[in-house]
């Protein structure tokens, strides 16, 4: 903070730095303004992260002023998931600009869901299941790393009609007009599996932090980000993932809410409350 304030003064910018907060902390604080039971903020968008309230007595490295609790920014995107990675996860990690880092993020974030789909579809275990014409089109269109957007997955998965006509149009618009109904069904199933895994892994992260907090009773988890907000059924699958982990009774007490644009709103609230 001191360095930022010093630079503002040096440049003649009449701003006073009251607090520094990342988007995850801001999301939590924005939701807490309206939902007092908010105990966690999560980002599920292009990237991912989480922050939660912790008892200061549990933070053994803390050397600052005494307090009952404090916000912990977990940077959970960098969680080491090496023991849970599939062959496709390992391939994506190895080809990324930062191998061995941000592995949890590479399994659940909007930046990488499309790449997970691409690598899966073009694998020798999956590609032969498509018609030869469609499979050839997939290989030609999406041969380059990060070329398949997560938004296309979302469009395909959003279509639940018998013939998947909207998915066919989305594929045609993307340059893949020669899809059969079977091709589209198989492709949609791949998208469902990839996004469902991401939602359930996200639920695991949430439940793990709630257990770290010894949270009980009504608890609100504030979530911001386009994956949570816009990806079809992601929120519902995440909620079901929480239920699988803690049971129906406890899951009913854990509310996942959308805190849209929470990072900016939260930063303003934190600044207003800062001494």
Secondary structure, DSSP 8 states (H G I E B T S, - for coil): -HHHHHHHHHTT----------HHHHHHHHHHHH-TTEEEEEEESSSEEEEEEEEGGG-TT--SS--SEEEEE--GGG---GGG--HHHHHHHHHSTTTTSSTTHHHHSHHHHHHHHHHHHTSTTTGGGS-HHHHHHHHHHS-STT-S-HHHHHHHHH--STT-HHHHHHHHHTT-----HHHHHHHHHHHHHHHHHHHHHHHHHHHHHHHHTT--SSEEEEEESHHHHHSTTHHHHHHHHHHHHH-HHHHTTEEEEE-TTHHHHHHHHHHHH--
